[in-house]
């Protein structure tokens, strides 16, 4: 589960979990993690080498969460991951010069992994290039300002588009109107805070732009189908 959406993972599945997202792994009835066979690669955003394709892949908020690696690509990913692990384990055995070279080698090997991931088949996009460009601009502005305003007209004025243009672009790419997309982003942030923090519900409401706790409660119940307290009780103990 990534951001409260379950994903069916099988051999060849690649999950891209970004900073700030909430993830949950399969568990047994007793609460212990189920047996998993996976490679987990964790790195900071500034560690990979500077490459244009890598920069696009590391977009912190956007892009597909789930990709599927065909057999040949999956084998290549496993091979380079094994090289990464070997080099990482040897890192502490090098002298100063060797350590610097090993760090650079790790950086380049990570770049190879990310380039391999970048060329995996993507889910088919929707809409024309122009529509996608409008949506990308709207999406980035929403990410910056969703806690400050939930008025589509504000975003249209900032971006220089008519509100109907934003809605048309959102419908083409996501199947949602601009307002629905915006409300969904606010709801997601509220869910993240409810699940992984101990902040009071009123404080979470303020964090996502609601001055009155009652207004936040009504909004969340409408969007999520349950109250903030019910959601926290259901999901909070299950995520990390």
C-alpha positions, 0 to 999 in steps of 0.5 A: 500500500502506498498512500492508502492505495493497495498495489498487487506486487509480483515478480518484476514489480517496481515500486517508487515510494517518494519522500512524504508518502505513507507505505504499509507492507503486508502483515500476518494476522498476528501483526508481524510482517509477511515474508517478502522477497524484494530489494529495497534501495534507499537514497537521498535525493542529492546522491544520484549523479546529475543526469536529465533522465534521472532528474525527471524520474526523481520528481518528488511528487509525481509520476507512476508509483508502480512499474513492471519490469519485463524479464530482461530488464528485471535481470539487469536491475537485479545485477546492478543492485547486487553490484551496489550491495557488494560495493556498499558492504566493502565501503568501510574497508577502503583507505581514504582514496579508495573510499572516495572512489567507492562513493563515486562508484556507488553514485554511478551504479545508482545512476544505472539503476535509475536509468534502467527504471526510467526506460521501463514501460510507462502507463499510457498517458492521456490527452495531447502534449498541450493538455498534459503541459497545462496539467503539469503546471496546475499540478505543481502549483497545487503542490505548492499552494493546496494548504493556502487555497482550494479555489480553482479560480486562484490557480487559473489566475496564477497560471494564466489559464481559464478555469475551464482549461484547467478542468479540461486538462485534469479530466483528460489526464486524471478523469477528475475535474480541477476542483476534484483533483485539488480536493483529493490532494488536500484529503491525501495530505490530511490522511498522511498527517492523521496516519503518521503523526500525533497532531490533534485533528484541529491542528491537522485541519489548520495545516491543510487550510481549514481555520474551523475544525468543524469545516475540516471534519465535514470536508474530510468526511465527505471526501474520505467517507469517514471522520478524521478520528475514524480514519486515524483509528483504522489506518494510524496503527498500520503505517510507518 
